[in-house]
Amino acid sequence: PDRRLVISPPAEWQATVERYRMGIQNGPDLRTFMRQLYASARPVELDGQGRLLLDAQHRKHAEIADKAVFVGMSDVVELVGEAIWAAEQDTFNPEMFTELGDRINQGSSPHQAV
């Protein structure tokens, strides 16, 4: 996702693994995607005080400096730097939300990409 980290529960991650299982039918784009996905995946680690530990690569990707924003997304949580989140919220208004919802709901499936 767009400069975000995605935290998935084990069952959701296993579903992702099954969805992208390597097979003879996989084309070069899917194989490249799979390599990047698996190479960047890490188990979640907590320190002694229960804080989430992120490596430098993940902090850089999500532009996380001092603060991060957790955004619940159904079965997963997105984690993004505070500055990215604030910039998005500053430019997103109720009319844009309605228009986006209308475009998404025009498809036959709620999960259809627009």
Backbone as CSV, one residue per row, in Angstrom:
resi,resn,N_x,N_y,N_z,CA_x,CA_y,CA_z,C_x,C_y,C_z
1,PRO,0.808,-1.206,0.000,0.000,0.000,0.000,0.842,1.257,0.000
2,ASP,0.272,2.312,-0.269,0.890,3.608,-0.493,1.695,4.095,0.704
3,ARG,2.980,3.745,0.743,3.886,4.198,1.807,3.364,3.809,3.181
4,ARG,2.807,2.623,3.273,2.249,2.137,4.534,2.804,0.764,4.840
5,LEU,2.796,0.435,6.109,3.080,-0.918,6.540,1.736,-1.555,6.852
6,VAL,1.607,-2.841,6.594,0.367,-3.548,6.864,0.670,-4.612,7.908
7,ILE,-0.083,-4.577,8.993,0.050,-5.571,10.050,-1.147,-6.512,9.935
8,SER,-0.836,-7.782,9.694,-1.879,-8.792,9.504,-1.833,-9.820,10.630
9,PRO,-3.009,-10.283,11.071,-2.998,-11.408,12.011,-2.525,-12.657,11.263
10,PRO,-2.055,-13.663,11.990,-1.511,-14.863,11.329,-2.438,-15.485,10.284
11,ALA,-3.719,-15.569,10.561,-4.650,-16.188,9.605,-4.735,-15.371,8.314
12,GLU,-4.734,-14.062,8.446,-4.791,-13.191,7.262,-3.505,-13.316,6.447
13,TRP,-2.354,-13.368,7.129,-1.084,-13.547,6.425,-1.069,-14.892,5.699
14,GLN,-1.572,-15.942,6.346,-1.611,-17.263,5.708,-2.493,-17.232,4.464
15,ALA,-3.591,-16.489,4.510,-4.452,-16.349,3.330,-3.698,-15.644,2.204
16,THR,-2.891,-14.652,2.547,-2.073,-13.965,1.539,-1.054,-14.923,0.939
17,VAL,-0.414,-15.720,1.780,0.560,-16.709,1.302,-0.116,-17.672,0.329
18,GLU,-1.298,-18.141,0.678,-2.020,-19.074,-0.194,-2.400,-18.411,-1.516
19,ARG,-2.821,-17.169,-1.437,-3.234,-16.442,-2.644,-2.080,-16.291,-3.625
20,TYR,-0.886,-16.049,-3.108,0.269,-15.803,-3.970,1.238,-16.974,-4.004
21,ARG,0.737,-18.165,-3.760,1.595,-19.351,-3.787,2.282,-19.460,-5.143
22,MET,3.580,-19.741,-5.104,4.367,-19.853,-6.325,3.891,-21.046,-7.136
23,GLY,3.690,-20.818,-8.409,3.278,-21.896,-9.299,3.786,-21.657,-10.702
24,ILE,3.686,-22.652,-11.523,4.173,-22.575,-12.889,3.436,-21.500,-13.689
25,GLN,2.199,-21.229,-13.291,1.380,-20.261,-14.019,1.735,-18.813,-13.690
26,ASN,2.547,-18.595,-12.680,2.888,-17.226,-12.286,3.754,-16.554,-13.345
27,GLY,3.314,-15.389,-13.776,4.086,-14.616,-14.739,5.165,-13.814,-14.041
28,PRO,5.995,-13.108,-14.810,7.110,-12.361,-14.223,6.671,-11.250,-13.263
29,ASP,5.558,-10.579,-13.537,5.099,-9.508,-12.629,4.715,-10.075,-11.268
30,LEU,3.994,-11.195,-11.274,3.586,-11.804,-10.017,4.790,-12.326,-9.249
31,ARG,5.754,-12.916,-9.936,6.957,-13.409,-9.256,7.734,-12.250,-8.632
32,THR,7.839,-11.128,-9.334,8.527,-9.956,-8.782,7.781,-9.427,-7.556
33,PHE,6.458,-9.348,-7.659,5.641,-8.901,-6.528,5.857,-9.811,-5.327
34,MET,5.823,-11.125,-5.553,5.989,-12.090,-4.473,7.354,-11.953,-3.809
35,ARG,8.393,-11.778,-4.603,9.736,-11.609,-4.027,9.776,-10.402,-3.104
36,GLN,9.236,-9.291,-3.569,9.262,-8.067,-2.767,8.391,-8.201,-1.526
37,LEU,7.231,-8.815,-1.673,6.329,-8.994,-0.536,6.990,-9.842,0.544
38,TYR,7.505,-10.991,0.165,8.109,-11.891,1.150,9.409,-11.339,1.712
39,ALA,10.182,-10.644,0.895,11.451,-10.084,1.376,11.224,-8.968,2.393
40,SER,10.086,-8.284,2.295,9.836,-7.164,3.210,9.004,-7.565,4.428
41,ALA,8.466,-8.762,4.436,7.620,-9.199,5.556,8.472,-9.523,6.774
42,ARG,7.994,-9.145,7.939,8.667,-9.427,9.201,7.623,-9.779,10.255
43,PRO,7.960,-10.655,11.173,7.034,-10.864,12.299,7.031,-9.617,13.188
44,VAL,5.903,-9.345,13.801,5.798,-8.193,14.696,6.526,-8.518,15.990
45,GLU,7.361,-7.599,16.423,8.079,-7.759,17.688,7.680,-6.633,18.630
46,LEU,7.512,-6.989,19.892,7.204,-6.007,20.928,8.342,-5.991,21.929
47,ASP,8.624,-4.808,22.452,9.658,-4.735,23.486,9.035,-5.049,24.849
48,GLY,9.817,-4.941,25.909,9.372,-5.267,27.245,8.211,-4.425,27.744
49,GLN,8.015,-3.246,27.136,6.908,-2.376,27.531,5.724,-2.487,26.581
50,GLY,5.787,-3.441,25.643,4.681,-3.665,24.723,4.674,-2.758,23.510
51,ARG,5.774,-2.060,23.263,5.854,-1.181,22.097,6.247,-1.982,20.865
52,LEU,5.679,-1.610,19.737,5.973,-2.251,18.465,7.354,-1.815,17.987
53,LEU,8.195,-2.782,17.639,9.534,-2.485,17.155,9.551,-2.557,15.636
54,LEU,10.027,-1.495,14.988,10.125,-1.438,13.532,11.578,-1.242,13.135
55,ASP,12.003,-1.949,12.106,13.372,-1.757,11.639,13.465,-0.489,10.785
56,ALA,14.679,-0.052,10.518,14.910,1.203,9.793,14.292,1.177,8.399
57,GLN,14.360,0.038,7.733,13.800,-0.086,6.382,12.293,0.170,6.385
58,HIS,11.594,-0.388,7.348,10.145,-0.184,7.422,9.801,1.246,7.831
59,ARG,10.549,1.804,8.774,10.297,3.203,9.165,10.508,4.135,7.973
60,LYS,11.541,3.883,7.195,11.814,4.713,6.011,10.690,4.576,4.990
61,HIS,10.269,3.344,4.725,9.214,3.111,3.733,7.933,3.872,4.085
62,ALA,7.514,3.817,5.349,6.267,4.451,5.784,6.479,5.884,6.256
63,GLU,7.712,6.373,6.117,8.068,7.740,6.536,7.670,7.998,7.986
64,ILE,8.027,7.069,8.842,7.739,7.193,10.268,8.952,7.806,10.956
65,ALA,8.742,8.958,11.584,9.810,9.624,12.331,9.533,9.394,13.817
66,ASP,9.012,10.405,14.488,8.726,10.290,15.919,7.374,9.646,16.216
67,LYS,6.398,9.879,15.329,5.041,9.396,15.579,4.493,8.680,14.350
68,ALA,3.608,7.728,14.610,2.949,6.978,13.547,1.447,6.969,13.799
69,VAL,0.705,6.685,12.742,-0.745,6.582,12.834,-1.130,5.150,12.483
70,PHE,-1.947,4.527,13.335,-2.483,3.195,13.082,-3.891,3.375,12.525
71,VAL,-4.175,2.729,11.392,-5.487,2.845,10.758,-6.068,1.448,10.606
72,GLY,-7.169,1.173,11.294,-7.827,-0.124,11.184,-8.467,-0.279,9.822
73,MET,-8.192,-1.425,9.195,-8.723,-1.696,7.853,-9.305,-3.105,7.836
74,SER,-10.431,-3.301,8.497,-11.083,-4.601,8.572,-10.196,-5.595,9.315
75,ASP,-9.589,-6.552,8.599,-8.797,-7.597,9.254,-7.324,-7.254,9.407
76,VAL,-6.918,-6.090,8.941,-5.520,-5.686,9.046,-5.449,-4.264,9.605
77,VAL,-4.237,-3.860,9.957,-3.997,-2.495,10.420,-2.904,-1.902,9.541
78,GLU,-3.126,-0.689,9.070,-2.087,0.023,8.337,-1.356,0.948,9.297
79,LEU,-0.078,1.090,9.075,0.766,1.946,9.899,1.470,2.911,8.965
80,VAL,1.350,4.209,9.244,1.898,5.230,8.355,2.456,6.387,9.187
81,GLY,3.420,7.083,8.623,3.982,8.242,9.293,2.946,9.338,9.485
82,GLU,3.091,10.045,10.579,2.120,11.095,10.926,2.017,12.169,9.846
83,ALA,3.125,12.551,9.232,3.109,13.605,8.215,2.330,13.174,6.969
84,ILE,2.486,11.918,6.550,1.723,11.426,5.393,0.236,11.453,5.709
85,TRP,-0.126,10.944,6.877,-1.531,10.910,7.269,-2.123,12.316,7.331
86,ALA,-1.411,13.229,7.936,-1.910,14.606,8.063,-2.099,15.246,6.690
87,ALA,-1.156,15.041,5.778,-1.270,15.612,4.436,-2.489,15.045,3.705
88,GLU,-2.721,13.750,3.848,-3.894,13.143,3.211,-5.183,13.699,3.800
89,GLN,-5.223,13.835,5.104,-6.431,14.334,5.757,-6.689,15.796,5.416
90,ASP,-5.633,16.567,5.211,-5.780,17.979,4.848,-6.386,18.148,3.459
91,THR,-6.144,17.184,2.568,-6.630,17.329,1.192,-7.898,16.532,0.917
92,PHE,-8.316,15.691,1.854,-9.494,14.846,1.650,-10.676,15.488,2.352
93,ASN,-11.775,15.654,1.634,-12.946,16.300,2.226,-14.171,15.393,2.070
94,PRO,-15.293,15.749,2.690,-16.484,14.897,2.629,-16.975,14.631,1.203
95,GLU,-16.875,15.619,0.330,-17.323,15.426,-1.043,-16.454,14.386,-1.750
96,MET,-15.148,14.434,-1.507,-14.244,13.454,-2.108,-14.557,12.053,-1.579
97,PHE,-14.867,11.961,-0.292,-15.214,10.672,0.308,-16.470,10.098,-0.351
98,THR,-17.480,10.928,-0.538,-18.719,10.490,-1.173,-18.461,10.044,-2.606
99,GLU,-17.694,10.824,-3.349,-17.375,10.481,-4.736,-16.608,9.163,-4.815
100,LEU,-15.645,8.981,-3.935,-14.882,7.738,-3.905,-15.790,6.553,-3.589
101,GLY,-16.641,6.708,-2.592,-17.586,5.646,-2.247,-18.507,5.310,-3.411
102,ASP,-18.980,6.323,-4.129,-19.848,6.092,-5.286,-19.118,5.311,-6.376
103,ARG,-17.862,5.673,-6.649,-17.081,4.961,-7.685,-16.866,3.505,-7.287
104,ILE,-16.530,3.271,-6.044,-16.282,1.907,-5.575,-17.560,1.083,-5.630
105,ASN,-18.671,1.674,-5.226,-19.928,0.937,-5.163,-20.576,0.707,-6.536
106,GLN,-20.045,1.306,-7.578,-20.567,1.063,-8.929,-20.161,-0.313,-9.439
107,GLY,-19.087,-0.878,-8.882,-18.626,-2.201,-9.301,-19.524,-3.285,-8.751
108,SER,-19.329,-4.495,-9.224,-20.173,-5.622,-8.795,-19.714,-6.208,-7.459
109,SER,-18.496,-5.882,-7.043,-17.959,-6.447,-5.808,-17.420,-5.325,-4.939
110,PRO,-17.618,-5.406,-3.609,-17.070,-4.364,-2.743,-15.547,-4.358,-2.717
111,HIS,-14.889,-5.426,-3.193,-13.437,-5.504,-3.192,-12.833,-5.226,-4.558
112,GLN,-13.664,-4.825,-5.507,-13.182,-4.580,-6.851,-12.297,-3.340,-6.878
113,ALA,-11.148,-3.452,-7.522,-10.242,-2.312,-7.654,-10.820,-1.335,-8.663
114,VAL,-10.673,-0.059,-8.377,-11.178,0.979,-9.270,-10.017,1.592,-10.009
